[in-house]
């Protein structure tokens, strides 16, 4: 059977990749070990958070699924980091994992042009050095112009319950063990990484009475432009570990494979560490925060306690924490180790530099997190569709998207531990906000034909609303009496009530505690502007100076960033490059001078030598 694109793996990366390719009109096959686990949440029951919420919004801006699924399955919605400014503002949805899984399966089943098939991949088929299709363990072969490999922790996965282990890609599910030899034969470097997940607790055995309640935020915005108001059906609760908890972990740390004397496990995530990692690396801390999050009607997920300790030690740790003195563990946490491929052997489109037509996305590239996987999957699906249809590849820049930052980081710098996206990784973070993801990526989505008619209409309306709102606020003056009325009826801080006088509405809005919503009575024309544009209007007025500065800096560096390096450039022929620089550049094969500048070991002198060489060659 012949397809245009074949996607291997039905997790978050595989789902987005297959849906994106199908949305672009390509005949697409999704192969996964079990169809009923498509879109399963393997770890925490939530989407979003710092930077991750931005990735989910970017998926929506590019016509993807996870934003809609996270809204549809939400049981609590919150906004994090508001006091840290617009670049740090982040949406987080706690979801019901059963509902999310069901919605994902239904969405995939209804997708036009997408075929779902249960099976395990054995070999990437090639012809004349290019992808030709995929062979399954059961002997079936399928031809295709492009193949996308996802699969999460299933690639040669091994689960550790304390020091005991078993093959597995997720608890209760077997690993995918047969593809590694195919990848090695194609020249890809394969390594091992690890991560941990937290135990699940019986909700009826937790005492919430003395704990800090954390309700949802009714003002949270949905991830998707297509979704309705936020759903806040449950509360989370906050508790803390204590010195007794930490002593139990120290006494039992050798029961974790991560700290066993003959530890065979590879690097784990620094930024989502196991509890034993926290105790080991931060011995001075007397307590660590634990978020108790509903995980369906019967269970609690204790965020902050991923662990590979022995189950008996986990039970003692849980019972040492306030509110959980009598709590029963329904399922212990565990550590898992799995294969990944070196992402520096990929182009920023996530296509293999060794085998045209082969793409990779998600944890196979050394990342962690649903959001990182889903956004990579979408972009790999787009790239595979373009490759299969004979179209030119499309590249995202670092100043265009958080996804662009991640793609550049992975393919240029590589990973030594599971990669997690942070706002701090983006040098243009004020430009790459959650609220303007659709405005930033809308033109790209339209160019690639990724948006459905409804999303197109909403994008057009938001663009018009933004332009009209900015025009209105920068042209209408508010009288002293109007301003006095506003400050008397809204929670505006005293320091923002001074020096009132006839002034532009935009100037009044620049005061930190003044919200655009407060101006509705004085400016009834605001009611005609889509609410989705309000946060962007407010941010662009309050931070106009900073935004202008970042845009100016982006333009200043564009010449270096976008200076193309020939694909077949012989770095040995560049005068002034050290032997070390030649080796680094030849191994990484950066596409631009900007990418070369981010390689470890490439000095400013090397960049100058490259720039001079390229200018002379172009003259």
C-alpha positions in Angstrom: 0.0 0.0 0.0 1.3 3.5 -0.9 1.0 6.6 1.3 2.5 10.0 1.1 3.6 10.2 4.8 3.9 7.5 7.4 4.0 8.5 11.1 5.3 6.0 13.7 3.9 6.5 17.3 0.5 7.7 18.5 1.6 10.0 21.4 1.5 13.7 21.3 4.2 14.1 18.7 2.8 11.4 16.4 -0.8 12.7 16.7 0.1 16.2 15.7 2.5 15.0 12.9 -0.2 12.8 11.3 -2.9 15.4 11.6 -0.7 18.1 10.2 0.3 16.0 7.1 -3.3 14.9 6.6 -4.5 18.5 6.9 -2.2 19.5 4.1 -3.9 17.0 1.9 -1.3 14.2 2.1 -2.4 10.6 2.3 -1.1 9.8 5.7 -0.7 6.6 7.8 -0.3 6.6 11.6 1.2 3.4 12.9 1.1 2.8 16.7 1.3 -0.3 18.9 -2.2 0.2 20.4 -4.8 2.4 18.8 -6.7 2.8 22.1 -3.7 4.7 23.6 -3.5 7.4 21.0 -3.0 10.7 22.8 -2.5 9.1 26.2 -1.0 11.3 29.0 1.8 9.2 30.4 2.8 11.5 33.3 1.1 14.6 34.8 -2.5 15.4 33.9 -1.9 18.9 32.6 -0.9 21.1 29.7 0.9 24.4 29.7 2.8 26.4 32.3 5.9 28.7 31.7 6.9 28.5 28.0 4.9 25.3 27.6 1.7 27.3 27.5 3.2 29.3 24.7 4.0 26.1 22.7 0.4 24.9 23.1 -0.8 28.3 21.8 1.6 28.1 18.9 0.3 24.6 18.0 -3.2 26.2 17.9 -1.9 29.1 15.7 -0.6 26.5 13.3 -4.0 24.6 13.2 -3.0 21.8 15.6 -5.0 19.6 17.9 -3.6 19.6 21.5 -4.8 23.1 22.3 -8.4 22.0 21.5 -8.0 18.8 23.4 -6.5 20.5 26.5 -9.5 23.0 26.5 -12.0 20.2 25.9 -10.7 18.0 28.7 -9.9 20.8 31.1 -11.2 20.6 34.7 -9.2 23.6 36.0 -7.6 26.5 34.2 -5.0 28.9 35.7 -2.8 31.8 34.7 0.7 31.7 36.1 3.4 34.3 36.3 1.2 37.4 35.8 3.3 39.5 38.2 6.5 38.7 36.2 5.3 40.5 33.1 3.8 39.5 29.8 6.8 37.4 28.6 6.4 35.1 31.7 2.6 35.0 31.7 1.5 31.4 31.1 -1.7 29.4 30.9 -2.0 25.9 32.5 -4.9 23.5 32.1 -5.4 20.6 34.5 -7.2 18.0 32.4 -9.1 14.7 32.8 -6.8 12.2 31.1 -9.6 9.8 30.1 -11.5 12.6 28.4 -8.3 13.9 26.6 -7.5 10.4 25.4 -11.0 9.9 24.1 -11.1 13.3 22.3 -7.7 12.5 20.7 -8.9 9.2 19.4 -12.1 10.6 18.1 -10.3 13.5 16.4 -7.8 11.1 14.7 -10.5 8.7 13.6 -12.4 11.5 11.9 -9.5 13.2 10.2 -9.8 13.1 6.5 -6.9 11.5 4.7 -5.6 9.8 7.8 -5.4 6.0 8.2 -4.8 4.4 11.7 -3.0 1.1 12.0 -1.8 -1.0 14.9 1.7 -2.4 14.6 5.4 -2.0 15.5 8.0 -0.5 13.2 10.9 -2.8 12.2 12.8 -0.9 9.5 12.9 2.4 7.7 13.0 1.4 4.0 15.3 3.4 1.7 16.0 3.6 -1.9 19.0 5.4 -3.4 19.7 6.9 0.0 16.2 8.4 0.4 13.2 7.2 2.4 11.0 4.8 0.5 8.7 3.5 3.3 8.4 1.4 6.4 8.5 -2.3 7.3 6.6 -3.6 10.3 7.5 -6.5 12.6 4.7 -8.6 11.2 6.2 -8.3 7.7 3.8 -5.7 6.2 5.5 -3.0 4.1 4.2 0.4 3.2 5.7 2.8 0.7 5.9 6.6 1.4 7.7 9.7 0.4 8.4 10.6 4.0 8.4 8.9 7.4 8.1 10.6 10.8 9.4 8.7 13.9 7.9 9.6 17.2 7.3 7.0 20.0 8.2 8.8 23.2 9.8 6.6 25.9 8.8 3.4 24.0 12.1 3.1 22.1 13.8 0.3 24.0 12.1 1.5 27.1 13.0 -0.1 30.5 10.9 0.7 33.6 12.5 0.7 37.1 10.5 0.1 40.3 13.3 0.8 42.7 16.1 -1.6 41.7 13.7 -4.0 39.9 13.2 -3.5 36.2 11.2 -4.7 33.3 10.9 -3.8 29.6 8.2 -1.2 29.0 7.4 2.0 27.3 4.8 3.0 29.9 3.6 1.1 32.9 1.5 -1.9 31.6 2.7 -1.5 28.0 5.6 -3.1 26.2 8.5 -1.2 24.5 9.3 -0.9 20.8 12.6 -2.7 20.5 13.1 -3.4 16.8 13.9 -0.1 15.1 17.2 0.7 16.7 19.3 -1.4 14.4 17.7 0.3 11.4 18.5 3.8 12.7 22.1 2.8 13.4 22.5 1.3 10.0 21.4 4.6 8.5 24.1 6.4 10.4 22.1 7.9 13.3 23.8 8.2 16.7 21.6 6.6 19.4 21.9 7.3 23.1 20.0 6.7 26.3 18.1 9.2 28.6 15.8 8.7 31.6 13.0 10.3 33.5 10.6 9.6 36.4 7.0 9.9 37.1 5.1 10.5 40.4 3.0 7.9 42.3 -0.8 8.1 42.0 -2.7 8.4 45.3 -6.1 7.4 46.4 -8.1 10.6 46.7 -10.3 9.3 49.5 -7.3 8.8 51.7 -6.0 12.4 51.5 -7.0 14.9 54.1 -7.3 18.3 52.4 -8.8 20.2 55.4 -5.5 21.8 56.5 -4.0 22.4 53.1 -3.9 25.6 51.0 -6.6 25.4 48.3 -5.8 26.6 44.8 -8.9 27.2 42.8 -9.1 27.8 39.1 -9.0 31.3 37.5 -12.2 32.4 35.8 -10.2 34.9 33.8 -7.9 32.4 32.2 -8.0 32.3 28.4 -8.4 29.1 26.5 -5.5 27.7 24.6 -7.5 27.5 21.3 -9.2 30.3 19.4 -12.0 27.8 18.8 -12.7 27.1 22.5 -15.2 28.6 24.9 -14.7 30.0 28.4 -12.4 28.2 30.9 -13.8 25.3 32.9 -13.0 25.2 36.6 -14.6 22.1 38.1 -12.0 21.2 40.8 -9.5 22.7 43.1 -5.8 21.7 43.6 -4.1 21.8 47.0 -0.7 22.8 48.1 1.4 21.0 50.7 5.1 20.7 51.5 7.7 18.1 52.2 9.6 18.4 55.5 12.9 17.3 57.2 11.4 13.9 58.1 10.5 13.4 54.4 14.0 14.3 53.3 15.6 11.9 55.8 13.5 9.0 54.6 14.6 9.8 51.0 18.3 10.0 52.1 18.0 6.7 54.1 16.5 5.0 51.0 18.3 6.7 48.2 20.2 3.6 47.2 16.9 1.9 46.4 16.6 4.2 43.4 18.3 3.0 40.3 19.3 6.6 39.8 21.6 6.4 42.9 22.3 2.7 43.0 26.0 1.8 43.5 26.0 0.1 40.1 23.8 2.7 38.4 23.3 1.8 34.8 20.8 4.6 34.1 21.5 7.5 31.8 21.0 11.3 32.4 17.7 12.4 33.7 16.0 15.8 33.4 17.7 18.6 35.4 14.6 20.8 35.2 12.0 18.2 36.2 14.2 16.3 38.7 13.2 13.2 40.6 12.6 13.8 44.3 15.8 11.9 45.2 17.6 14.3 42.8 16.2 17.3 44.7 17.4 15.8 48.1 20.8 15.1 46.6 21.4 18.4 44.8 19.7 20.7 47.3 20.6 19.4 50.8 20.2 22.9 52.3 16.5 23.0 51.4 14.2 22.2 54.4 11.1 21.7 52.3 9.9 21.3 48.7 6.4 22.2 47.3 4.0 19.5 46.4 0.9 20.2 44.3 -2.0 17.7 44.8 -3.8 17.6 41.5 -7.0 15.6 40.8 -6.3 12.9 38.3 -9.8 11.7 37.5 -12.4 11.0 40.1 -10.4 8.5 42.2 -6.8 9.6 42.1 -4.4 12.4 43.0 -1.2 13.3 41.2 1.4 14.8 43.6 3.2 17.2 41.4 6.8 17.7 42.5 7.3 14.1 43.6 8.5 12.1 40.5 10.6 9.3 41.9 12.3 6.0 41.1 12.6 5.0 44.8 11.4 1.6 46.0 7.6 1.5 46.5 8.0 1.0 50.2 10.1 4.1 50.5 7.6 6.1 48.4 4.8 5.1 50.8 6.8 6.3 53.8 7.6 9.5 52.1 4.0 10.2 51.2 2.8 9.4 54.8 5.4 11.9 56.2 3.8 14.9 54.4 1.0 17.0 55.9 -2.4 15.9 54.7 -1.2 12.5 53.5 -0.4 10.9 56.9 -2.9 8.1 56.0 -2.8 8.3 52.2 -2.5 5.1 50.2 -0.5 4.9 47.0 -2.6 3.4 44.2 0.3 3.1 41.9 4.0 3.8 42.8 6.1 6.1 40.7 8.8 4.7 38.6 11.9 5.7 36.5 12.1 4.9 32.8 15.1 4.8 30.5 14.7 5.0 26.7 16.6 5.5 23.4 17.0 8.8 21.7 18.7 10.0 18.5 21.2 12.8 18.4 19.2 15.8 17.2 22.2 17.6 15.7 21.9 15.1 12.9 18.6 16.8 11.9 17.8 20.0 10.0 15.6 22.6 11.8 12.7 21.1 9.9 13.5 17.9 11.9 14.5 16.1 8.7 17.5 13.8 8.9 20.7 15.2 7.4 21.6 11.7 6.5 18.4 10.3 5.0 16.2 12.7 3.0 12.5 12.1 3.9 13.2 10.8 7.4 11.9 13.0 10.2 11.9 12.7 14.0 9.9 14.4 16.7 9.4 14.3 20.5 11.4 12.4 23.0 13.3 10.6 20.3 15.0 14.0 19.9 15.9 14.2 23.5 13.1 16.4 24.8 10.6 16.0 27.6 7.0 17.1 28.0 3.8 16.9 26.1 4.0 20.4 24.8 7.6 20.0 23.4 6.6 16.8 21.7 3.3 18.0 20.2 4.8 21.2 18.7 7.8 19.3 17.3 5.4 16.7 15.9 3.3 19.3 14.1 6.4 20.8 12.5 7.8 17.5 11.5 4.4 16.6 10.0 4.5 19.9 8.0 8.1 19.1 6.9 7.2 15.6 5.9 4.2 16.8 3.9 6.4 19.3 2.1 9.0 16.7 1.4 6.5 14.1 0.1 4.8 16.7 -2.2 8.1 18.0 -3.6 7.8 21.4 -2.1 10.6 23.5 -0.6 11.3 23.1 3.1 10.1 25.9 5.5 12.2 27.1 8.4 11.0 28.8 11.6 13.3 31.5 13.0 14.2 32.1 16.7 12.5 35.5 16.6 9.2 34.0 15.1 8.3 31.3 17.7 9.2 29.5 20.8 9.0 26.4 18.6 11.7 28.0 16.4 13.9 28.5 19.5 13.5 24.8 20.5 14.2 23.6 16.9 17.3 25.7 16.7 18.5 24.6 20.2 18.0 20.9 19.5 19.6 20.8 16.0 22.5 23.1 16.7 23.4 22.5 20.4 22.0 18.9 20.8 21.2 17.5 24.3 23.0 15.9 27.2 19.9 15.6 29.3 16.1 15.7 28.5 15.4 19.2 27.0 12.7 21.3 28.5 11.5 24.6 27.0 11.8 27.7 29.1 11.0 31.3 28.4 14.6 32.2 29.4 15.9 30.2 26.4 14.3 32.8 24.0 16.3 35.9 23.6 13.2 37.6 22.1 10.8 36.4 24.8 8.8 39.7 24.9 8.0 39.2 21.2 7.1 35.5 21.7 4.3 35.8 24.1 1.3 33.6 24.5 -1.2 36.3 23.6 0.2 37.0 20.2 1.0 33.4 19.0 -1.7 33.5 16.4 -0.7 36.9 15.1 3.0 35.8 14.8 2.3 32.5 13.2 -0.9 33.2 11.4 0.8 34.4 8.2 2.9 31.2 8.2 -0.1 29.0 8.8 -2.0 30.7 6.0 1.0 30.4 3.6 1.2 26.7 4.4 -2.6 26.2 4.2 -2.8 24.8 7.7 -5.9 26.8 8.9 -9.5 25.8 8.6 -12.0 28.5 7.6 -13.1 29.2 11.2 -9.6 29.8 12.4 -9.0 32.1 9.4 -12.0 34.2 10.3 -11.0 34.5 14.0 -7.5 35.5 13.0 -8.8 38.2 10.6 -11.1 39.5 13.3 -8.3 39.7 15.9 -6.0 41.5 13.5 -8.7 44.1 12.8 -9.5 44.4 16.5 -5.9 44.9 17.4 -5.5 47.6 14.8 -8.7 49.4 15.7 -8.0 49.2 19.4 -4.6 50.7 19.1 -6.0 53.5 16.8 -8.7 54.2 19.3 -6.5 54.4 22.4 -4.0 56.5 20.6 -6.5 59.0 19.3 -9.1 59.5 22.0 -8.5 61.8 25.0 -10.0 61.2 28.4 -11.2 64.2 30.4 -10.2 64.8 34.1 -13.8 63.9 35.2 -13.7 60.6 33.2 -10.3 59.7 34.8 -11.5 60.5 38.3 -14.6 58.4 37.8 -12.4 55.5 36.5 -10.0 55.5 39.4 -12.9 55.7 42.0 -14.6 52.6 40.6 -11.7 50.3 39.9 -8.9 48.7 41.9 -6.2 51.1 40.8 -3.1 51.5 43.0 -2.6 54.9 44.6 0.7 55.6 42.7 -1.3 55.3 39.5 -3.9 57.8 40.6 -1.6 60.8 40.6 -1.2 63.5 37.9 -4.6 63.0 36.4 -5.5 65.3 33.6 -6.7 65.5 30.0 -4.7 62.8 28.3 -4.7 60.1 25.7 -6.4 56.8 26.7 -3.2 55.0 25.7 -1.1 57.1 28.1 -3.5 56.4 31.0 -3.4 52.6 30.2 0.4 52.7 30.5 0.0 53.0 34.3 0.8 49.5 35.7 -2.4 48.8 37.6 -4.8 50.1 34.9 -6.4 47.4 32.8 -7.9 47.9 29.4 -11.2 46.5 30.7 -11.5 49.5 33.0 -11.9 51.8 30.0 -15.0 50.2 28.6 -17.4 52.7 30.1 -15.4 55.7 28.9 -14.8 54.1 25.5 -17.9 52.1 24.5 -16.3 51.5 21.1 -14.1 48.8 22.9 -17.2 46.6 23.0 -16.9 46.1 19.2 -13.3 44.7 19.5 -12.9 40.9 20.1 -12.0 40.1 23.7 -9.2 37.9 22.3 -7.4 41.1 21.2 -7.6 42.8 24.6 -4.5 41.4 26.2 -2.4 42.0 23.1 -3.6 45.6 22.8 -2.9 46.2 26.5 0.6 44.6 26.3 1.6 46.5 23.1 0.7 49.8 24.7 2.2 49.2 28.2 5.4 47.7 26.8 5.7 49.7 23.6 9.2 50.9 24.3 10.6 47.5 25.1 8.9 45.9 22.1 10.3 48.5 19.8 13.8 47.9 21.2 13.6 44.2 20.7 12.3 44.5 17.2 15.1 46.9 16.4 17.6 44.4 17.8 16.1 41.6 15.8 16.6 43.6 12.6 20.1 44.5 13.6 21.1 40.9 14.0 19.1 39.7 11.0 22.1 40.1 8.6 24.2 37.7 10.6 21.4 35.3 11.5 20.2 35.0 8.0 23.6 34.8 6.2 23.3 31.4 4.6 26.2 28.9 4.7 26.4 26.8 1.5 25.3 23.2 2.2 28.5 21.8 0.7 30.9 24.4 2.2 34.3 23.0 2.8 35.2 24.6 6.1 38.9 23.6 5.7 39.0 26.1 2.8 38.0 29.0 5.0 41.2 31.0 6.0 41.5 31.7 9.7 39.5 28.8 11.0 41.2 26.7 13.7 41.2 22.9 13.4 38.8 22.7 16.3 36.4 25.1 14.7 36.5 23.2 11.4 35.7 19.9 13.2 32.8 21.5 15.1 31.3 23.2 12.0 31.8 20.1 9.8 30.1 17.9 12.4 27.1 20.3 13.0 26.7 21.7 9.4 25.0 24.9 10.5 22.7 26.4 7.8 23.4 30.1 8.7 26.0 32.2 10.4 23.6 32.7 13.2 23.4 29.0 13.9 27.2 28.7 13.7 27.4 31.4 16.4 25.5 29.3 18.9 27.7 26.2 18.5 29.9 25.5 21.6 33.5 26.1 20.7 32.9 28.4 17.8 34.7 31.7 18.7 34.0 35.2 17.6 37.2 35.1 15.6 35.9 32.0 13.7 32.6 33.8 13.0 34.5 36.8 11.7 36.6 34.5 9.4 33.4 32.9 8.1 31.7 36.2 7.4 34.7 37.6 5.6 35.0 34.4 3.5 31.3 34.5 2.5 31.4 38.2 1.6 34.4 37.7 -0.6 32.7 34.7 -2.2 29.6 36.7 -2.9 31.5 39.7 -4.3 
